[in-house]
Amino acid sequence: MLDKLLRALPDAQMIRESKGRSIIAFLDTYCVIDVETTGRSPQEDHVIEVAAARTLEGQEVGCFNSLIQPSSLLGGDFVDDFTVALTGITDEMLAGAPFASDVLAEFASFVGDAPVVGHYVGFDINFLYDSFDRYLDRPFSNDYIDTLRVARKLHPEMPHHRLADLVDLFGIPHNDAHRAMGDVEATAECFARLKDEAFERYSSEEEFQKAFRAVGGSHAVKAADIQGDAQKIDEDSPIFGCACVFTGKLEIFTRAEAMQIVADLGGINQDGVTKTTRYLILGNNDYCASIKDGKSNKQKKAEKLALKGTGIEILPETAFYDMLGEELLRGH
């Protein structure tokens, strides 16, 4: 019974031990990537399209793009109405698509060990990691650069930092939005523009990296240190009035920044897990390598409380941000 209940928790125990590092860099050799999926959960949902554009020594040298036929739903369909409306990918298109094992093997060969670039790329990385593990019996371990993080640093005045917002900011054509190759092309151009801005403002990659380190992100930040902005409180937010706790190394925001988002939306930050905690948000599990059983004490306590029916939910970092949706970036 215990094992069954733990398996029901939303991929909280997933430890991607061989996952690459989230880095801030402007390299000359990299691959811009994007995936389209049937949902938000890397463990329950499937990749239905993957694309990549490879840049070698500053020059684009090739592209890869393929649909992937996923497992069918209960009714025999491949995708639901929401996915069709969002991506334009239909059952008919997927019926003749190659299977994941074949496509991912080709994708792995195309990307190689090059660092990858994407917008909100942690989502893509987790899907690729789990899909590689499932179909290729190996991890996806490439280091990755998130244009969302770069954009937030360079343009803190923007209320949102979605790919659509960057496209508008730079006046970049964005054909086939929410299709993998269309998003790859837009992200590649945004990355180039952001690189130019970073070098113009900070003079070098090293100085730009220092700006990130200067912000900090120490786990030592306390709930009492964070004060919300009353003008940003949103009573419709899923975390309004909810107690939230963070554990581990966050990848997209620093600990202080993430706690600030919670406070601004009307949530309650807590330093430790208690019976009143509603959400425990897990950072990159790489930090757990030296922890017994691969879980922090906060996660272990949260799992015990979940089994007692307290209502606590354990969410990976990206799932937490997905739950917040556009509210995540309001004013941040």
GINORQUI-V782939 format. One record per pair of residues at least 6 apart in sequence whose ideal C-beta (glycine too) atoms are under 8 Angstrom apart, sorted by the first residue. I is the first residue (numbers start at 1). J is the second residue. D is the distance in whole Angstrom. If there is no record, write none. Layout:
# GINORQUI-V782939
i:j:d
I:J:D
I:J:D
This chain:
# GINORQUI-V782939
i:j:d
2:307:7
5:306:7
5:307:5
6:13:7
6:303:6
6:307:8
9:303:7
9:306:6
9:313:8
9:314:5
10:41:7
10:313:7
10:314:7
10:315:6
10:316:8
10:319:6
11:41:6
11:42:7
11:43:5
11:316:6
11:319:8
12:280:8
12:282:6
12:299:7
12:302:8
12:303:7
12:314:3
12:315:7
12:316:7
13:295:7
13:303:8
14:42:8
14:43:7
14:130:8
14:285:7
14:316:7
15:285:4
15:288:6
15:294:5
16:126:7
16:129:5
16:130:8
16:139:7
16:285:6
16:286:8
17:139:8
17:285:7
17:286:7
17:289:7
17:294:8
18:139:4
18:141:5
19:125:7
19:129:6
19:139:7
19:140:8
19:141:7
19:284:7
19:285:8
19:286:6
20:115:8
20:125:7
20:140:8
20:141:5
20:142:5
20:143:4
20:144:6
21:143:5
21:144:8
21:286:8
22:122:7
22:143:8
22:144:6
22:145:8
22:146:7
22:149:8
22:251:4
22:284:7
23:115:7
23:143:5
23:144:7
23:145:6
24:145:7
24:149:7
24:150:7
24:208:7
24:209:5
24:212:5
25:115:7
25:145:6
25:205:6
25:209:8
26:195:5
26:198:7
26:199:8
26:205:5
26:208:8
27:115:6
27:145:8
28:55:7
28:56:8
28:57:5
28:58:5
29:55:6
29:56:5
29:57:6
29:114:6
29:115:8
30:54:8
30:55:6
30:114:5
30:115:5
30:116:7
30:117:5
30:145:7
31:52:5
31:53:7
31:54:5
31:55:7
31:110:8
31:111:5
31:114:5
31:115:8
31:116:5
31:117:7
31:142:8
32:52:7
32:53:5
32:55:7
32:116:7
32:117:5
32:118:7
32:184:5
32:187:5
32:188:4
32:191:7
33:50:7
33:51:7
33:52:5
33:111:7
33:116:5
33:117:7
33:118:5
33:121:7
33:124:6
33:128:8
33:184:7
34:50:8
34:51:5
34:52:8
34:118:6
34:119:8
34:124:6
34:180:5
34:181:8
34:183:4
34:184:5
34:187:7
35:47:5
35:49:7
35:50:5
35:51:8
35:124:5
35:127:5
35:128:7
35:180:6
36:47:7
36:48:5
36:49:4
36:50:8
36:87:5
36:89:6
36:178:7
36:179:7
36:180:5
37:45:5
37:46:6
37:47:5
37:48:6
37:127:6
38:45:4
38:46:5
38:48:6
38:70:6
38:78:8
38:79:6
38:80:7
38:83:6
39:45:3
39:83:8
40:123:8
40:319:6
40:322:5
41:319:7
42:126:5
42:127:5
42:129:7
42:130:4
42:131:8
43:130:6
45:127:8
46:68:7
46:70:4
46:71:6
46:100:7
46:131:8
47:68:5
47:70:7
47:100:7
47:127:5
47:128:7
47:131:5
48:67:6
48:68:6
48:69:8
48:70:5
48:78:7
48:79:7
48:83:8
48:87:8
48:89:6
48:94:6
48:97:8
49:65:8
49:66:7
49:67:5
49:68:6
49:87:7
49:89:6
49:179:7
49:180:4
50:64:8
50:65:8
50:66:6
50:68:7
50:103:7
50:104:8
50:107:6
50:128:8
50:180:6
51:63:7
51:64:7
51:65:4
51:66:8
51:179:8
51:180:3
51:181:4
51:183:8
51:184:5
52:63:7
52:64:5
52:65:8
52:107:7
52:110:6
52:111:6
52:116:8
52:184:7
53:60:6
53:62:8
53:63:5
53:64:8
53:184:5
53:185:7
53:188:6
54:60:7
54:61:5
54:62:5
54:63:7
54:64:8
54:110:7
54:111:7
54:114:7
55:61:7
55:188:8
60:188:8
62:110:7
63:181:7
63:184:8
64:106:7
64:107:6
64:110:4
64:111:8
65:180:6
65:181:4
65:184:8
66:97:7
66:98:7
66:103:5
66:106:7
66:107:7
67:89:7
67:93:6
67:94:6
67:97:4
67:98:8
67:103:8
68:94:8
68:97:6
68:98:7
68:99:7
68:100:5
68:103:5
68:104:8
69:78:7
69:94:5
69:95:7
69:96:8
69:97:4
69:98:7
69:99:6
69:100:8
70:78:6
70:79:8
70:94:7
70:100:7
72:78:6
73:79:8
73:80:7
77:91:5
78:91:5
78:94:4
78:95:7
79:87:8
79:89:6
79:90:7
79:91:6
79:94:7
83:89:7
84:90:6
84:91:8
86:178:5
87:178:5
87:179:6
88:176:8
88:178:7
88:179:7
89:179:8
100:131:6
100:134:8
100:135:5
101:135:4
101:136:7
104:128:8
104:131:6
104:132:6
104:135:5
104:136:6
105:136:6
108:132:7
108:136:7
108:140:8
111:142:7
113:141:8
113:142:6
114:142:7
115:142:6
115:143:4
115:144:6
115:145:6
116:125:8
116:142:5
116:143:8
116:144:5
116:145:7
117:144:7
117:145:5
117:146:8
117:147:7
117:187:7
117:188:7
117:191:5
118:124:5
118:125:8
118:144:7
118:145:8
118:146:7
118:147:7
118:187:6
119:146:7
119:147:5
119:148:6
119:162:8
119:163:5
119:166:8
119:183:7
119:187:5
119:190:7
120:146:7
120:148:5
120:163:8
120:252:8
120:318:8
120:321:8
121:144:5
121:145:7
121:146:5
121:147:8
121:148:8
122:144:8
122:146:7
122:251:5
122:252:6
122:317:7
122:318:5
123:318:5
123:322:7
125:140:7
125:144:5
126:316:7
126:318:6
128:140:4
129:139:6
129:140:5
131:140:8
132:138:6
132:139:6
132:140:4
133:139:6
145:191:8
146:251:8
146:252:7
147:163:8
147:166:7
147:187:6
147:190:6
147:191:5
147:194:6
148:161:6
148:252:7
149:212:8
149:252:6
150:191:8
150:194:5
150:198:7
151:158:8
151:161:5
151:166:6
151:190:8
151:194:6
152:161:5
152:332:7
153:208:8
153:211:6
153:212:7
154:194:6
154:197:5
154:198:6
154:201:7
155:161:7
155:169:7
158:165:6
158:169:7
159:329:7
159:330:6
159:331:6
160:326:7
160:329:4
160:330:7
161:329:6
162:326:8
162:329:7
163:174:8
163:177:8
163:183:6
163:186:6
163:187:6
163:190:7
164:174:7
164:177:7
166:172:8
166:186:8
166:190:5
166:193:8
166:194:8
167:173:8
167:174:4
167:186:5
167:190:7
170:189:7
170:190:6
170:193:5
172:186:6
172:189:5
172:190:7
172:193:7
173:186:8
174:182:7
174:185:8
174:186:4
175:182:5
175:185:7
176:182:3
176:183:8
177:183:7
177:186:8
198:205:7
198:208:5
199:205:7
199:208:8
201:208:8
202:208:4
202:211:6
215:254:6
215:256:8
215:257:8
216:254:6
216:256:7
217:249:8
217:250:7
217:254:3
217:255:5
217:256:7
217:257:8
218:255:7
218:256:8
219:255:6
221:255:5
221:256:5
221:259:7
222:271:6
223:259:7
223:269:4
223:270:6
223:271:5
225:256:8
226:256:7
226:259:5
226:260:6
226:262:8
226:263:5
226:269:6
227:263:7
228:260:8
228:263:3
228:264:5
228:265:8
228:266:7
229:263:8
229:264:5
229:331:7
232:264:4
232:265:7
232:330:6
232:331:5
233:240:7
233:264:7
233:265:7
233:266:4
234:240:6
234:265:5
234:266:6
234:327:6
234:330:8
235:266:6
237:265:4
237:266:6
237:267:7
237:324:7
237:327:5
238:323:6
238:324:7
239:262:6
239:265:6
239:266:7
239:267:4
239:278:8
239:279:7
239:324:7
240:265:6
240:266:4
240:267:7
241:266:6
241:267:7
241:268:7
242:267:5
242:268:7
242:278:4
242:279:6
243:267:7
243:268:4
243:269:8
243:270:5
243:274:7
243:276:5
243:277:5
243:278:5
243:279:8
244:259:8
244:262:5
244:267:5
244:268:7
244:269:6
244:270:7
244:277:7
244:278:7
244:279:5
244:280:8
244:281:6
245:269:8
245:270:5
245:271:7
245:272:7
245:273:5
245:277:5
245:279:7
245:280:5
245:281:7
245:298:6
245:302:8
246:255:6
246:258:6
246:259:7
246:280:8
246:281:5
246:283:7
247:280:6
247:281:7
247:282:6
247:283:6
247:296:5
247:298:4
247:299:6
248:282:6
248:283:3
248:284:6
248:285:7
248:287:5
248:288:7
248:296:6
249:283:5
249:284:5
249:286:7
249:287:5
250:258:6
250:281:8
250:283:4
250:284:7
250:317:6
251:283:7
251:284:5
251:317:6
252:317:7
252:318:8
252:321:7
253:261:7
253:332:8
257:332:7
258:281:7
259:269:5
260:332:7
261:324:7
261:328:6
261:332:6
262:268:7
262:269:5
263:269:6
264:330:8
264:331:7
264:332:7
265:324:7
265:327:6
265:330:8
270:276:8
270:277:6
272:298:7
272:301:8
273:280:6
273:298:5
273:301:5
273:302:5
273:305:7
273:312:7
275:305:6
275:310:6
277:302:7
277:305:7
277:310:8
277:312:5
278:311:7
278:312:6
278:313:7
279:312:7
279:313:5
279:314:8
279:315:6
279:320:7
280:298:6
280:299:7
280:302:4
280:312:6
280:313:7
280:314:5
280:315:7
281:315:5
281:316:8
281:317:6
281:320:5
282:299:7
282:314:7
282:315:7
282:316:5
282:317:6
283:317:6
284:317:7
285:294:7
288:294:5
288:295:6
288:296:7
293:300:8
295:303:8
299:314:7
302:312:5
302:314:5
303:314:7
305:312:5
306:312:5
306:313:8
306:314:7
315:323:7
321:328:5
